[in-house]
Amino acid sequence: MMGIRTHLSPPGLLFAILGLAALLAPFMTLAANRIVAGDGIVAWRVAGPAITVPGVAAVMIGLAMGLVATWTRLRLLGAVFGLAGLLWLLSRSAPILLTQAGEYARVSPAAGFWCLLVIFMLLMADALAALKPGPFMRAVLLFAVLAALVLVLHSGLLSDLSVLQEFSSRRDAFFTEFQRHLGLAFGSLAAAALIGFPLGILCHHRAGLQGATLPVLSFLQTIPSLAMFGLMIPILGWVGNTVPGAQAIGIAGIGFAPAFLALLLYSLLPVVGNTVAGLAATPPAALEAARGMGMTPRQRLLRVELPLGLPIILTGLRIVLVQNIGLAVIAGLIGGGGFGTFVFQGLNQTATDLILLGALPTVVLALTAAILMDTLVELTRRIPEETA
Amino acid sequence: MKIGLILRPVLIALLLALVLRPDWFVPIFAPFAPAGGPVIYQRASMLSLSLSHLGIVALASAAATIVAVMLAILVTRPAGAAFRPLSRTITNMGQTFPPVAVLALAVPALGFGAGPTLVALFLYGLLPIFENAVTALTNLPRATMEAARGIGLSRWQRLLRVELPLALPVTLTGIRLSIVIALGTATIGSTVAARTLGEVIIAGLLTNNTAYVLQGGLIVGLFAVLIYDALVQLEAYLLGRMGG
């Protein structure tokens, strides 16, 4: 009894129970057109047994492989197996379901699919966490997952799904908004760094300035995003109308400028706060040594304080980047572009696929940015330790 | 500190006036309204929207607090230790999910209205509370725990009388983060037909009426700033009491 229990992974058991429950939920939805709600179909009814039996079996085997506590690689393989099963079911059944339905019919993954997808990704993450990959390995894994995703999407395996039909009818708009979204998120990050680093360094040296700046910035951070984006409209509208030449460079009440400024204001606290914290974290002994070597304050800052504080400063940039990728969605409401355009269009038209077309890439983008920045933070943290 | 003493009552008074007597602000907002258009949002009273907004936030945050603290207690017991790496992964990854995306993704599953907003607020609110509660429960002073064991307290007694009270301030920081995010996300909830103050801002954006945007934006912003401030004060008070 004891022996069996030690070989069972408790999270694996949880995944198996949840996974079996998710298999009972509707796996696909078939709707008459893109607006109406569809009918759910469970996994073993989406197609003939030649398709459903191997698919469902792969999902169950994947869940079973996740149960083994002692062999982490087997759990990882189980996750891959399960994901392959999901992909198989999805790609094989979609064309069959569509041929039985009308011309405008839409087929999309339903709750059961999404739950199983999350479960297998968690199983994969749980197994990977136990393997403890180094920063380079994690970056490689991330790119492998992204490459697999792009490959699957590009291969046309899933092109019968309604989200991808929505995509193919908006291909150009999608890439324009994608660029817009990246421009908003990275542009405001760059501007925040440009203002925030010097401000943080100044705050580090003058306690009075720090006491005045940080509370103001943290109150800015608490203002709800929709209110912040909205309040930028009259302010920038006024600037655009009164300052000569402002409109010529694109400053107006709606569009890119207010969205950019709102994101910039949200970005300042993490950048300034973490710069201050990073500089303050310099070990007193290192500062003492630098002073003893006769370094000027400027040299101390550039050669000692900044390099040692780099991981904390980069963590601030990570917070900003992930936060801005998410907040840039709101720009869609004030004509600022980005993936939010699809999300809010979709909400207005009650077109679920359009919502997904905006929301899913945002989530993937945010996750990718988080993992990449974490890797970067870890790399900078290792250097001082190795040289020390 | 002194600025706070003057500013706080002024901001509270301003917020109360904006919510209870919006008509007083007609001269201020009028220049922002389109010519001949309405200046003050009339389709619903500010009070009812505020109450609905705060109600949704309170309900979701209360549920999130209860569930998150229970889960945190669970994974910090020996029996739940196997779930700790998984829970860390979930909180790390979950917090990179944009709140707007969580809200948008809840709509296909739950339809329009207050439902998806509540669920999105609840799910998103779990993460900071859980994270902080786990941090607090795993970093308890060892000497105190030894002492609690030494005087013969049972597991339950230790949890209720020692661990949870000691973990309260850090957990409260998580609750504050969660409430601030919930206030903001609830504002966006009006795009999925939840009755919140975001309705006023959205109406302003749709009809190009900046007066509405200002009115809604100011009320929401003031609520967020004042609630944040009140929770910071509460944390400082609790920390002070525990230190003394």
Interface residues (C-beta under 8 A of the other chain):
Chain A: S9 P10 P11 L14 A111 L122 A125 D126 A129 A130 F219 T222 I223 P224 S225 L226 A227 M228 G230 L231 I233 P234 G237 G253 V322 I325 G326 L327 V329 I330 L333 I334 G340 V343 F344 G346 L347 T350 T352 I355 L356 G358 A359 T362 V363 A366 L367 A369 A370
Chain B: F32 A82 F83 P85 L86 R88 T89 I90 N92 M93 T96 F97 P98 P99 V100 A101 A104 L105 V107 P108 A109 F112 V180 L183 G184 T185 A186 T187 I188 T191 V192 G198 I201 I202 G204 L205 T210 V213 L214 G216 G217 L218 V220 G221 A224 V225 Y228 D229
